[in-house]
Amino acid sequence: MSKPKFSRDILKIQDMETLIDQLCTRIREDITVRHKRYGAVIGLSGGIDSSVCMALTARAIGPEKMLGVMMPEKDSSPDSEELARELAAKFGVRVIKEVITGALDGFGCYARRDQAVKDVVPEYDPSTHKMKIGIKHEGKGSKLPPLFHLTVVNPDGSETVKRLPSLQMRTIIAASNFKQRSRMSLVYYHAEQLHYAVIGTPNKHEVAQGFFVKFGDGGGDLFPIGNLYKTQVYQIAEYLGVPKGIIDRTPTTDTYSAEQTQEEFFYEFPHDIMDLLWYAYENDYDPAEVSPVMGMSAEEIERNYRNFERRSETTEYLRTPPINDYIFI
Amino acid sequence: MDELKKELFAYVKENTFKETDSLKSDTKIFIEGVFDSMGFALLLDFLETKFQIQAEDSDLVEENFESIDAIADFIVRKNPELV
């Protein structure tokens, strides 16, 4: 079968009702037949991905067989809880709140991270300053890999931006990842207590490009939207009636004390552009065909394909389950 | 300069996960995937510590880092005492 002509509408879901039915049937089978669990637990962030996963699962197995867990910590945006509550109320899912600040303190999450930040910006004081890290691209399509930069927001609102040395970069990331891993640990506590399965919420980009924490938000027993582009996740959200406040919210990492979009932290493009480029790359479209649709040169498209290739390769470790073929006798 | 390139070769060979049999001084190390983001960050740390240089944001361009030849030229420009 020949490929459809590349267009801006190529990711538009044509038959939404059929797709939703297929997704729900599969979710139901995975939870009850494959995993043999009575229901499902999901961590709710107030973001689009967990919201759509919750709405789909509630439709698949019934909201009375679901538990939503909100797990804020001291750096979380207060909007997240409000939006998650609105969502759970709309779909009739029971929701509980577990504050993880104490657990994170116990792991030394904040202390380890803040020391690494101070190593780079000595005047940083977590009680008066905010911080975030993100990639800085040396021009879109540069052949150099992107490097992480630290941004400290000073009390007067001005910003100090420094390139992160590798040790401090690794320390900040490793310490911050306690957040996602603590949340997954708590979600599994509730799942085991209820004999439920855990719904993982990564979307296609997060899985394919490695934008998740291994054994953290990359955990779970099934990934209902793991093969859906973010553009399609939004289409499903509209269809299922996810609250507008969630749909209109800019996707954030909600991980650092300073506000940060996902585009700033990891992706180079807004999700709709990223989706189309990734679709073109994954389906081997000729850059010459993609170029006029995207308003980019064929060389730029080609460079992005190479970046995707590199990103897939360097994040393969995250997608690789523990290696278990040590069979010698 | 030769000694400098020898040190860079040794570092790259020690720190990449790619095979380096075909590595030459003009191999485009980022196009060939010799280093990823982490590898680049570690390389900068190594260069700054070992050769007493400071790479500014404006220095982080392909012309300065695309190959061992380019890196050696960059180091010498930053610290002429090395030759």
Interface residues (C-beta under 8 A of the other chain):
Chain A: I135 K136 E138 S142 K143 L144 P145 P146 L147 F148 R163 L164 P165 S166 L167 M169 R170 R306 R310 E313 T314
Chain B: K28 F30 I31 G33 F35 D36 S37 M38 G39 F40 A41 L42 L44 D45 D57 L60 V61 E62 F65 E66
